[in-house]
């Protein structure tokens, strides 16, 4: 599928769901369908479409891959209603829009501008379309993975040369390498009031302190204001260090976690990491198009049981265990599909899944491994570039 075909696919869904049209305003969706992230309303009808640019028209007209004849400068919803929807002769007056992310005040504005229409949530339809990545998207994800690897290399070089370093300083080293490699300095997660640093990093005892902000190994952050990410704790010889800082390049995200040890890892840490990698390798080999996300989760649990590692697999301590193995990734850092106990949707070819798993044993330590997997009929591909072993810095 070419980017120019994305609107056609959405139009097919509009017809099958008997909608008058779709009104999109979320920047990631507008970018997906048009090529610009300038503030806009994208109106898609069963047989036509229009991009109403609210501001930044001179940028948008150079960004888009859609026909420039379909673009107008317009910021008032009422004017869009009068131009497009007021005269539509359609019995079922329903418009699809992104109800999951509109604020109450925004929704009131939509209702006021479209008094005779009902709004329904189109986000599941858009998400379902976005799951399958076309070649242009995969190429952008590869670039984001390249930037990730540059950050990993910077961490290795720094730890080899400078042992007297804090979590915050090490995170800054990685973030700087990401930025120089093209990371756009932001990531998108579709949750209201979401906050985190540039990504989780933790070492030593901080590995066991799991903040409620993100359902992973979080780090403790710099203050209660943002309780996740690096702290000012000085990394000590013998510490395990886990770094999970994503990148975002040309609109697409990449996510990778690697585990490092400052010094030699003890045998129990090595065994725990070997078991984790075994589970990851088993999933990468066995995930297939048509497999349910919940089946992927069950496969991982079974492998952990066979390895007699189930007590530490996905353990968060205090009787808590994660029920997910990762997330889809693309225009947003976390998006469907979600390989988990509760997602029964099927994966398909050209889906990209970030397998994000950890082991925790309160008497031993914590290890984590995350890679991005491109699902293919004839064998899956690991998109992340950094080696996947336990890194001992001696």
N, C-alpha and C positions, 0 to 999 in steps of 0.2 A: 504494500500500500504506500502510495506517495502522500506527502503532507497535504497536497491539494485535494486528495480524496477524502479527507477526514470529515469535512462538512457533509459530503454526500452520504457517508455512513450514518451520521447523526440524522439526516433527513429521512432515511429509511426507518429509523426508530420513531421519529415524529409521526410518520404515517401509521406505523404498526400500533402506536399507543393512542392514536386519534387525538393528537394535540393540534391546537391552532398554530403553535410555534414554540420556540425556545428563546429565552432571554438570559444571556450569560454576562456576568460582570466580574467574576473572580479572575485575577490576573493570570493564574496558571492555565485556566481553561481557555481564556481569550488567546493567550500565547500559543497553546496547542493547536487551535483551529485556524489561526491567522498569521502567526509569526511575530506579533508585537505584544508587548506587555504594557504599552501606554494605557492610561485609564480609558476604558471603552465599555460600551454595551454591544454585544454581538447578538443580533436578531437572526434566527434561522427559521425559515418557513419550509413547508413541505417541498416547495419548488424554487425557492429563492433564499437569499441571505443579504444582510447589510451590516456593516461595521460602523457604528456611531462613535467617533473618537471624542471623548470629553475634553481632553487636553493633550498637548504634545503631538498634534497632527503632523507637523513637519518631520518628527521622528518616525511616527507610525507609517507614513506613506513610503518610507525607505526600508522599513522593517519587513513588511508583509510579503507572504507568498500567495495571497489571494489576489483577485482582480482589484486593481485600484479604483475601478469604476464603481465598486460596491462600498466605497468609503465616503463618509461625510463627517463634517465637524458638527457635533451636537451633544449638549450635556443635559438637556432637559428631558426627563422621561415622558412628560406630558406631550411634548412635540413628537417623540417617537411613537407614542400611542396614536396620535392624530394621523401621522403619516402612514403608518403600517397597519395598525390593528383596528382602528375605529370603523373602517369600512369593510372589514372581513365578513363575508357571509358564511358563517360556520355555526352549525347548531351547537356543537360541543365547544364552548369557549373556555378552554383550559390552556394555560401556558406553563411550560416547564422552566423552572429556574433553580438556583442553588440554595434551597431552603435550609440546608444544614449549616451554612455559614453566614447567612444574612442576619444582621442584628434586627431587633424588634423595630427600631426606628427606620431602618432601611426597608423592612417589609411594609411598614405603614406607608412609606412613600410609594412603593410599588402598587399597593392597593388603591391609594388615592389617584395615581396616574392611570390605572387600568380598572375603573369602577365596575365594569361589566364582565370581568374575567376572573376565573379561579386560578390560583397558582398551585402547582404540584411540584414535588421534588424531582428534579432531573439528574441529580448528582449520581445516583447508582448507575444510570445509563452511561453517563460520561466516564465514570470510573471503569465500567466494564469495557468500554472502547479503549481506554488508555492502558489497560493491562498488557495488551499485545503491542510490542515495540516494533516499529518499522526500522529499516536499515539506517536511516538518518538519525533516529533516536539512539540506536545502539552505538553508533559512531560517537555521538556526544557523550554517552555514558563511558565509553572507553577513554575519552579524554579526561573525564573526571577521575577515572581510575588511575590514569597516569599521574595526575596531581596528587592523589593519595600516596602513591609510591614515592614520590619526591619527599613527602612529609616523613614517611617511614625511614628513608635513607638519612634524612637530616637527624632524626632521633638517634639512629645507630651511631652516626659520626659524632654526635654531641656526647652521648654516654661513654663512648670510647676515650674521648679526650678530656671530658669534664665530669668528674664523679661528684663534685660538690655543687648540686643543683636541686632546685625545688620543683614540685609538680607544675607550678605556674610557669616557671622559666622553661621547662621542657615542653609544655604545651605551646608556649610562644614560639619556640624553635620550629615545631611542626606547623603551626598556623602560618608562620612567615613563609616556609617552603611551599605550602599549599597556595598562598596568594601569588607568589612569584611564578608558580606553575599555571596560573589562570583561574584559581578558585575565586568566585565572585563575592566571597565574604559574607554570605548569608545562606541559610537553608530554610525550606518551607515545610512546616508541619501543620496539618489542618486541625488545630485545636484552638479554641478561644483562650486567651490569656496564657498561652504556652510560653514558658521561659526556661532558658538553660544557657550555659556558656557556649562557646563554639563546639563543645563536645565533651563527653565524659573522659576523664583521666583520673586514675587513683593508684596509690602505691601502699605497700605495707599494710598497717592496720586500717587504713581508709578503705581498703577493698571490701571490708565487711560492713561498712556503713552505707546502707542502701536508702537513698532519698526517695520520697514518693513522687518526685517530679517526672522521672522516666523509669519505665519498668526494665531496668538493666543494672549493670554495675555502674554507678553514677558518679562516684567521687563526691566530695562534701562541699565544694565550692569555696568562695572567699568569705561569705557571710550568710546569715539567714535570709537575706534578700533574694539570693539566687543559689539555693542549696544543692548545686550539682556542678561537676566540673573540677578543675584543678584547685588545689589549696596552696598555701605557702609552706606546706610540710617539706622538709628536706629529705630527699630520697637517700636511703642508707644502703650500705653494702649488704647483700643478701635479700633485698626487697624484690618482690614481684611487682611489676608495673604493667598496668593494662591501659591502653590508649585506644579510644573509639571516637575519633574526630572526623566527621564527614567532609566532603567537598561538594561544590556546586559549580559546574562549568557549562556555559552556553545553555543554561536552562535546565540541566539534568544533574541529578545527584549521584554520588558514589559513597559507599559506606564500607568500612573495613575495620576490624579490630585485630590487633596483634598483642601478644604477651611477651614481655621482656623480663629478664632477671639481671639485676646488677650484681654480678658475680656468678658463682656456680649454683645451679638449681639442685635441690636435694632430690633423692630418688622418688620420694612420694609426689612431689610436684611434677616430675617428669612423667611418672606413671599416669597421673591425673590428666596431664595434657595429651599424652598419647591416646588415652581413652576418648577424650573429647574429639581429637582429630579423626580417630577411627569412626566415630559416629557421624561426623561431618562428611568424611569420604564415602561412607556407606549411603548417606542420603544423596550425595552428588551423583553417585553411580546409579541409584535406583529411582530417583524422581523421574516421572514420565508424563507426557501429555495425557490428560484424562484422569490423572490421579487426584483425589480429593486432598485439600489442605489438611484435613483431619487425619487422613491416611498417612501423610508425611509425618505428622506429629506421632502417630502411633508407631510408625516404623522406627523413629528415633528412640522412643521409650523402650521398645522391644530390644533394640541394639544395646542400649544402656543396661538393661536387665541381663542380657547375655554376657556382657563384660563385667557384671557384678559392680557396676558403677552408678546404679540408679539412685542411691542415697545422695550423691553429690551432684548429679546431673540436673541442671536448671534450678538448683537449690538456692534460695535466698535467705536461709537461716530461719530459726524460730518457727519451724514447721511450714514455711512458705515455699511454694514451688511455682515457677513460671509455667503457664499453659500455652506458651507460644514459642516458636523456634526462630522467628524473624519476621520479615515483612517484605511486601513488594516495594519497589523503588523506581523512581523516574522523575517526573516533574515535581513530585513531592518526596521528601525523605522517607516518609512512611505512608504507603498507600496499598490498597488491595492488589493482589491477594495476600492473606495473612496465614502462613502455615501454623496452625494452632489446633488445639483440641476442639474449638467451637466453630471454626470456619469449614463448612462442608462444600464450598465451591470447588470446581475443578481447575487445575492449572492447564496451560496449553503451550504450544510451541511459541517461542519468542516472548514469553513472560520472563521478567528479570526478578529474581528473589534474593534478598539478602538473608542468608542463613546466619543467625546471630545467637550463639549458644555459649554457655559457660558451665563450669564446674565449681562448686564451693564445698569445701570440707572445713568446718570451723577449727579443727585441730591441725590442718595441713596448710590451707591457703586457698587462693582463687586463681583460676586460669580462664581465658576467654579466647574465642576464635570467631571471626565473622568474615565471610566472603560473599561476593555477588555472583549468582549463578544464572546463566542464560539457558533456559530450557529449550532443548532441541530433540527432535524425533530420533536422531541418530547419535545421541551422546551429548550430554550437557557440557557447557563451557564455563570455566571459572574466569570471570572477567577481571577480578582484582589481580594486581601484578606482583605484589610483594610475596616472597617465600612464606610458607605457612608453618614453619617449625617454631619451636620455642627458642627465643633468642637469649643466649647467655652472654653477657658483656663482661669479659674477663681481661 
